[in-house]
Amino acid sequence: MTGLLIDSSSIISLSINCLLRILKRLSDKTSVKFLITDSIKNEIIDRSLKIERFMLSGLRLSKLLNDGVLNMTDVDYFKSKKLLNIANSIYEVSGKAVKIIQKGEAQAMTAALQQGSDTIIIDERITSTLIENPYNLREILESRLHKPVSVNNKSLIKFKALIGNLSIIRSSDLLAIAYEKGLLKEIALRGDDFAMLKSALWGLKFSGCALTADELNEYLTLLK
């Protein structure tokens, strides 16, 4: 079976939009296993079960873990911490490093590389942009912080060497794959799976998936 690391951001996007069942359907219909680390489990399940607002989501995700849709995977904590420290030393404001990723994201990247995978599922905009276009992330940070941001190129080179050719897919990509495989027909409202695709893509976009309106419309054009 192929294993894909899925970050908490993508799981949360799917959970908010009541789309967790596409993980089960994709798991049942393909050879893909969705893998999480202990840090991700702590964020999406353990903590959620202690907070009334998020308890229902925690219960749903706990069931996915018990059913083998989500699967625990080991992570090299030393390598994960190294990756975390390097990533958080890439960008500087007034000579001080800007913290841009969390432990869970560093663990997910490290575990993916340990699995020999060149792909990770992640919706979080900062981390995905760091992997895909680190210089564009500088502009995003300047826009958010309203201050000049410099890039520590030595740290960036080290980071790139650690992650190699690691690439990103998002919850929106999982949704598109489910649509292509006809899996949305099982859950489509009024039996219209394309309408389901469109509305679900907009839902994911407004729930944290790093998806622009142009990218969303491109999905719809390609899949219609």
ABEGO torsion letter per residue (X at the ends): XBBBBBBAAAAAAAAAAGAAAAAAAAAAABABBBBBBAAAAAAAAAAAAABAAAAAAAAAAAAAAAAGABBBBBBBAAAAAAAAAAAAAABBBGGBBBBABBAAAAAAAAAAAAAGBABBBBABAAAAAAAABAAAAAAAAAAAAGBBBBBBAAAAAAAAAAAEABBBBBAAAAAAAAAAAGAAAAABBGGBAAAAAAAAAAAAAAAGBBBBAAAAAAAAAAAX
